[in-house]
């Protein structure tokens, strides 16, 4: 019988440690994530597991209510919509391979869809990042922002984090990397230096 109080004490200590870690993790995450107006619906563990099972290319969740990805298929868009994702933004030009079907598909299925065509590095600038910020502010959450590989997504979110959300340059670049920024990093750095 003497082990019961010890076990209860250990369980209580473990609970306090776990709660503290979660609280600290949440606090530090909010410092790394650009501010977005209002409370955002969280992307829960079930959604995250389903995203993985769907094979969504280069999927990442850099902020609450935001999934970044490479090009979606119609089946993935439908499945994500059933999971609770309420809006979709494509950064691809409609004539890019694998793109262009979304407008008619969204109209037929009732999915909220917007396109902000970004033709490679030439479209990575403050003005385009501000346009994306406006689209994101008006969109229902949780939402998906995607392009061919998520590189343009990460680039524009880095610029948005800097120009709109007031994040320091290096922190904005790191945020962009969590959203898919890769080969466009030099272009983002060039834009941040202007």
C-alpha positions in Angstrom: 0.0 0.0 0.0 2.9 2.4 0.6 3.6 2.5 -3.2 0.2 4.2 -3.9 1.1 7.6 -2.5 4.4 7.4 -4.3 2.8 6.5 -7.5 0.2 9.3 -7.1 3.0 11.7 -6.4 5.0 10.6 -9.5 1.9 10.9 -11.7 1.2 14.4 -10.3 4.8 15.4 -11.0 4.7 14.0 -14.5 1.4 15.9 -15.2 2.9 19.1 -13.9 6.1 18.7 -16.1 4.0 17.8 -19.2 1.7 20.8 -18.6 4.7 23.1 -18.1 6.4 21.8 -21.3 3.2 22.3 -23.3 2.7 25.8 -21.8 6.2 26.8 -22.5 6.1 25.3 -26.0 2.9 27.2 -26.8 4.3 30.5 -25.5 7.5 30.1 -27.5 5.5 29.1 -30.6 3.5 32.2 -30.5 6.7 34.3 -30.5 7.9 32.5 -33.7 4.6 32.7 -35.6 3.5 35.8 -37.3 0.4 37.4 -35.8 -2.9 36.8 -37.6 -6.0 38.6 -36.5 -8.5 36.8 -34.4 -8.5 33.3 -32.9 -7.7 30.7 -35.6 -9.1 27.2 -35.8 -6.3 24.8 -34.9 -5.2 22.0 -37.3 -5.5 19.1 -35.0 -3.6 15.8 -34.8 -6.2 13.9 -36.8 -6.0 16.4 -39.6 -2.2 16.3 -39.5 -2.3 12.5 -39.8 -4.8 12.6 -42.6 -2.7 15.2 -44.5 0.2 12.8 -44.3 -1.9 9.8 -45.5 -3.2 11.9 -48.4 0.3 12.3 -49.7 0.0 16.1 -49.8 3.4 17.3 -51.3 5.7 19.3 -49.0 2.9 19.8 -46.4 3.7 22.0 -43.4 1.8 23.8 -40.8 3.8 26.9 -39.9 0.9 28.7 -38.1 -2.4 27.9 -36.5 -5.1 27.4 -39.2 -2.6 27.4 -42.1 -1.5 24.4 -44.2 1.2 25.1 -46.8 1.8 22.6 -49.6 2.8 21.8 -53.1 0.2 21.3 -55.9 -2.9 19.6 -54.8 -4.9 17.1 -56.8 -8.7 17.3 -57.0 -9.0 14.3 -54.7 -6.7 16.0 -52.1 -8.6 19.2 -52.3 -11.9 17.3 -51.7 -10.4 15.3 -48.9 -8.9 18.4 -47.2 -12.3 20.1 -47.5 -14.0 17.1 -45.8 -11.3 17.4 -43.0 -12.5 20.9 -42.3 -10.2 23.1 -44.5 -12.5 25.9 -45.5 -10.5 27.9 -48.1 -7.7 27.3 -50.7 -5.3 29.8 -52.3 -3.1 28.8 -55.2 0.0 30.8 -56.1 0.3 29.0 -59.5 -0.4 30.5 -62.9 -3.4 28.6 -64.2 -1.4 27.5 -67.3 1.2 25.7 -65.2 1.3 21.9 -65.6 -1.3 20.4 -63.1 -3.0 23.7 -62.4 -6.0 25.5 -63.9 -8.7 23.0 -62.8 -9.3 24.6 -59.4 -11.8 27.4 -60.4 -14.3 25.1 -62.1 -13.8 22.4 -59.5 -14.3 24.9 -56.6 -17.5 26.3 -58.2 -18.9 22.8 -58.7 -18.1 21.6 -55.1 -18.7 24.9 -53.2 -15.1 25.1 -52.0 -13.7 28.7 -51.4 -10.9 29.1 -53.8 -8.7 32.1 -54.9 -5.8 32.3 -57.2 -2.9 34.7 -56.9 -0.7 33.9 -60.0 3.0 34.1 -59.1 5.3 33.4 -62.1 8.4 32.3 -60.3 10.9 34.7 -58.7 9.6 37.7 -60.6 6.4 37.6 -58.5 8.2 37.5 -55.2 8.0 41.0 -53.9 6.4 43.1 -51.1 3.3 44.0 -53.2 2.5 40.4 -53.9 3.1 39.5 -50.3 0.6 42.2 -49.3 -1.9 40.9 -51.8 -1.5 37.4 -50.2 -1.9 38.9 -46.7 -5.2 40.5 -47.8 -6.5 37.2 -49.2 -5.5 35.4 -46.1 -7.1 37.9 -43.9 -10.4 37.5 -45.7 -10.3 33.7 -46.0 -12.1 31.2 -43.8 -9.9 29.1 -41.6 -8.3 26.6 -41.5 -6.9 27.3 -45.0 -4.5 25.9 -47.5 -2.0 28.0 -49.5 -0.1 26.1 -52.1 2.0 26.4 -55.3 4.1 23.8 -57.2 6.4 22.8 -54.4 5.5 25.3 -51.6 8.7 27.3 -52.4 6.7 30.4 -53.6 4.4 29.9 -50.6 7.3 30.1 -48.2 8.9 33.0 -50.0 5.7 35.1 -49.9 4.9 34.2 -46.3 8.5 35.3 -45.3 7.9 38.7 -47.0 4.4 38.9 -45.4 5.9 38.1 -42.0 8.4 40.9 -42.4 6.3 43.6 -44.2 2.9 43.0 -42.7 3.4 41.2 -39.4 6.5 43.2 -38.4 8.8 40.1 -37.9 12.6 40.7 -37.9 14.2 39.7 -41.2 16.0 36.6 -40.1 13.0 35.3 -38.2 10.8 36.0 -41.2 13.2 33.9 -43.4 13.1 31.1 -40.9 9.3 31.2 -40.8 9.3 31.1 -44.6 11.5 28.0 -44.5 8.9 26.3 -42.2 6.4 27.1 -45.0 8.5 25.7 -47.8 11.0 28.4 -48.8 14.0 26.8 -50.5 15.6 28.0 -53.7 13.8 31.4 -53.6 15.7 32.4 -50.4 18.2 34.6 -52.2 15.3 36.5 -53.8 13.6 36.9 -50.4 16.8 38.2 -48.9 17.2 40.7 -51.8 13.6 41.9 -51.2 14.2 42.2 -47.5 17.3 44.3 -48.1 15.4 46.9 -50.2 
